[in-house]
Amino acid sequence: MIIEKDFTQLEKWKIESLIEKYTNNNNGEFDIKLSKKISYIDDEGNKYIGILKTQKFKIDDKDIYVFDNHNKAIFAVLDQNEKYNRIFDILHIDAHRDDAKFNHEYPKEINRENIKEIFEKTRVSDYLDLMSKIKMISDIKNITQSSEFELMEFPKKEFILNLDIDIFGHDGQVVDMELKIMRIIQAWKISKSVMIATSPGFINQKNAKFLIEAFLKRI
């Protein structure tokens, strides 16, 4: 269990300054509300709070979803698939690959009637495998390592940015801060929509809240 300290004012100022270096929008203020309820329990039994509820924003006609556990992405993907009557490539920026195999029988499809039941079977690491196997998404491009950020190429087709804000946590700290911010902003601007996980247990949730609100305000 890794306990991360809250960002200092100096750290917050540095992050805000870097975001503003690559974008100069001002979309107003946003409030990601933290919960007091447990939303994630790790393999050692440690318990973590997440956010109060999934929130959906629209900025410049782009849908942005914010949720805590990353497997909740299946709800956002279904929403986008139905809205545009198509499936999308996924650009996955994360401190982890989330490449575990789904431990249950794959359904024929995920729809409004069965999604809650299927979600309960997923883990924070196997949702991409599930969606890929049932052709709910198309190609997945993973960006987790410094070299992948440095050499990053965007999907040729329309894509959803699948961002885990834990890339700014302990497991993502090896990647240069400015490089992460620059690439996220570049990907965000050209994506069809954006999904952001706060990932309790992998990053301090107060820090996650600050980061997401800072991106929402400026991108």
N, C-alpha and C positions, 0 to 999 in steps of 0.2 A: 504493500500500500504506500503510495507516494503522496505526501501532503505538499501541495504547492501553495506558496504564499500569494496573497492578493497582489496585483500589480501596484507598484509605487506610482506616485504622480509623475515622476520622471519617466518611468516605463510607458505610462499612458500617453504622455506628451510625445514620446518618440514614435509610438505606433500611429497616433493621429497625424503626426507630421509626415510619416512615410506614406500613409494613405493619401493625404492631400497632395503629395508630390506627384502622384500618378492619376489623380482625378480631382476635379474642382467643383463637382456638383454639390448642391446643398438641398437635400430632400426633406429637411426638417428633422424632428426628434422622433425616436422610436423607443419603445419600452418592452424588452423581453422579460417577462415576469417569471421569477424563480418560484419553485414550489417548496413546500415544507414536507412533502411526501416522498417516500423512497421510490425511485424509478429504476435503479440498477443495483444489482448485487453481484459482486465479482466472485471468482472461483474460491477465494479465501473467506467468503461470507461477509466482506465489508459492504456496507450499505451507503448509497449515495442519493442525494436529491437531484432532481432534474429541473425542468421548467414547468410552469403551471399547466400549460396546454400547448398543442401545436398552433402556431400562428402563421397566417398567410398574409403577405403584403403584395402590393402591386406598385412597381416603380417603373415609369416609362413603358407601361404596357407589358412588363415582364413580371411573371408570378415568382414570388420568393417564399419558400416554405422554411420555417424554423421549428425543429423538434428536438427532443433530447436523444433518446436511443436511436442509433442509425438505422435499425431495421424498420423504423417508421417511414422510411423512404418509400416503401411499397405503396402507401396511401397516396403520396404525392405523385408518384409515377403513374398510377392508375388514373388519377385526376387529369394529368397532362395527356395521357394516351386517349382518354375519352374526349377531352377538349379539342384536340387536333386530329383525332381519328387516325393515329399513326403511332409508331414506336420510335424511340430516339436512341442515339449513341449516348454513352455516359462517360463524362470526364470526371474521374474520381480522384480528388485531392484529399489526402488523408495521411496521418502518421502510420496507418496500418493498411494492409492490403484488403482486409475483409474478404478473404478468399476461401473461407471454410465451406465445406459441402453441407448442403441442407440435409438434416438427419432423418427426414421423413419421406414418405412417398410424394413424388411431385404431382401437384394437381394438374388437370388438363388446362385450366386457366384460373386467373384470379379476377373476380368481379365483385360488384357491390354486395352481393348476397353472401359470399364466402370469405371476404378479405379479413374480417376480424378473427374468424376461426383459424385461418392460415397464419395470420400475424402471430398469434399466440404460440405457434410452433417454431417460429423463427428465432434466431439469435442475432446479436449485433454484428456478427462476423459472417453470416451465411446468406443474407438477403440478396446479395448480388448473384450468387449461384442460382438461387431459386428463380429470380426474375429472368436470368439469362436462359435457363433450361426450358422455361415455358414460353420463351420468346416474347416476354413483356418489355424487354429492352434489346437493343442491338449490340454493337461492339462496346467494350469497356476499355478505357485507357487509364491506367493507374499512374498516379504521380505521388510518390512517397519519399524518394531519395533525392539528395542534392543534385546528382547528375541528371535525374529526370526533370527537375525544375530548370536546370541550366539549359538542357537540350529540348525543352518542351515544344511539341508541335500540337496544334489543335486538331480535333477531328475534322475531316473534310465535309461531313454531313452535319445537319443540325443536331445539337447535343444539349443535354441537361448537365449543368455543373452540379456535381454531387460532392459537396464540401464538408469535411469533418473539421471543425474548428480546433480539434485536438492536435492539428499540425503545429499549433502554437504552444502545445503543452510539453511535458517532459520528454515524451517519445519523439517529438518533432523538433526538438531544440537544436539538433545538429544542422538543420537547414537554415541558411542565412535569413534573418528576419526580412530584410528589404527584398530579397529575391522571392520569398513566399508572397509577400504583399503584392509585388508587381505582377506576378503570374496569376494570382487570384483575381486581381482587378482586370487583367487582360481577358481571362477566361469568362469572367462574369459579364463583361460588356458584350461579348459576342454569343453568349449562350442563349438558348430558347427560354430556359427557366433555371432557377437556382434552388437547390435543396441544401440546408445547412443543419448539421447535427451538433448539439452541444456536448454530447458524449460524457455524461457524468461518470466518474471513476477514472477518466483519462485526462481531464483538465479541470482545474478549479472553475466552478460554474460562475462565480462572479467575474472571473477573467473572461470566460466564454461570452457572457452577457455583454461585457464592455466591448469586446472585439466585434461581435456581430452588429451591435448598435452603431459602432464606428463605421463599419463597412456600409451598412444600410443608409446612413446619413450622407455619405459622400459619393457612392458609386452611382 
